[in-house]
Amino acid sequence: MPTVHDNAALTRFELVEDGHTVVAEYRRAGGVLIIRHVEAPDALRGSGAAGRLMEGVAAAARAAGEKINPACDYAAAWLKRHPEHGDLVA
């Protein structure tokens, strides 16, 4: 199973599947991970790749003791669909 990688140099989480990269751009501020934008390439849209990426982002935030501010519509919608991560929402 592909893993989510925190590319701190580019301030984004990445998930590579089938040679394509799904990204979640972020900014950190005071213990809050602000998800600014989530994007999947056309080849992965509808495959669930962005959701798998968000699972990894949630796991990373939890491990770091951070909250998530979903400034991106996709991230906000994903968190609403996954109440098990509700405790992470800032």
C-alpha positions as CSV (number, residue, x, y, z in Angstrom):
1,M,0.0,0.0,0.0
2,P,1.4,3.4,-0.9
3,T,2.3,5.7,2.0
4,V,1.7,9.4,2.5
5,H,4.9,11.4,2.6
6,D,5.3,14.8,4.2
7,N,7.4,16.8,1.7
8,A,8.3,19.6,4.2
9,A,10.5,21.3,1.6
10,L,7.4,21.9,-0.6
11,T,5.0,22.2,2.4
12,R,2.7,19.4,1.1
13,F,1.8,15.9,1.8
14,E,2.1,13.5,-1.2
15,L,0.7,10.2,-2.2
16,V,2.1,8.5,-5.3
17,E,-0.2,6.0,-7.0
18,D,0.2,4.5,-10.5
19,G,3.0,7.0,-11.2
20,H,0.8,10.0,-10.3
21,T,1.0,12.3,-7.3
22,V,-1.9,13.5,-5.2
23,V,-1.0,16.5,-3.0
24,A,-2.3,18.3,0.0
25,E,-0.7,21.7,0.4
26,Y,-0.4,22.9,3.9
27,R,0.9,25.6,6.3
28,R,1.6,25.0,10.0
29,A,0.7,27.6,12.6
30,G,0.6,27.2,16.4
31,G,-0.1,23.4,16.5
32,V,-2.6,23.7,13.6
33,L,-2.1,22.1,10.2
34,I,-3.9,24.3,7.7
35,I,-4.8,22.3,4.6
36,R,-4.9,24.9,1.9
37,H,-5.5,22.8,-1.2
38,V,-5.9,19.1,-2.1
39,E,-5.5,18.1,-5.7
40,A,-5.5,14.8,-7.6
41,P,-4.3,14.5,-11.2
42,D,-7.1,13.7,-13.7
43,A,-5.8,10.1,-14.0
44,L,-6.6,9.5,-10.3
45,R,-9.8,11.4,-9.9
46,G,-12.7,9.3,-8.7
47,S,-10.3,6.5,-7.6
48,G,-10.3,7.4,-3.9
49,A,-6.7,8.5,-3.9
50,A,-7.4,11.9,-2.4
51,G,-9.3,10.2,0.4
52,R,-6.3,7.9,1.0
53,L,-4.1,11.0,1.1
54,M,-6.4,12.6,3.7
55,E,-6.3,9.5,5.8
56,G,-2.5,9.9,5.9
57,V,-2.7,13.6,6.6
58,A,-5.1,12.9,9.6
59,A,-2.7,10.2,10.9
60,A,0.3,12.6,10.6
61,A,-1.6,15.3,12.4
62,R,-2.7,12.9,15.2
63,A,0.9,11.6,15.6
64,A,2.2,15.2,15.8
65,G,-0.5,16.3,18.3
66,E,-1.8,18.8,15.7
67,K,-5.3,20.0,14.9
68,I,-6.4,20.4,11.3
69,N,-7.9,23.5,9.8
70,P,-9.5,22.4,6.5
71,A,-9.2,25.7,4.5
72,C,-9.8,23.7,1.3
73,D,-13.4,22.6,0.4
74,Y,-12.3,19.1,-0.3
75,A,-10.5,18.7,3.1
76,A,-13.5,20.2,4.9
77,A,-15.9,17.8,3.1
78,W,-13.7,14.8,3.7
79,L,-13.5,15.6,7.5
80,K,-17.3,15.9,7.6
81,R,-17.7,12.5,6.0
82,H,-15.2,11.0,8.5
83,P,-16.5,11.8,12.0
84,E,-13.9,9.5,13.5
85,H,-11.4,12.3,12.9
86,G,-13.7,15.1,14.2
87,D,-11.4,15.5,17.3
88,L,-8.7,16.8,14.9
89,V,-10.7,19.7,13.5
90,A,-9.4,23.1,14.8
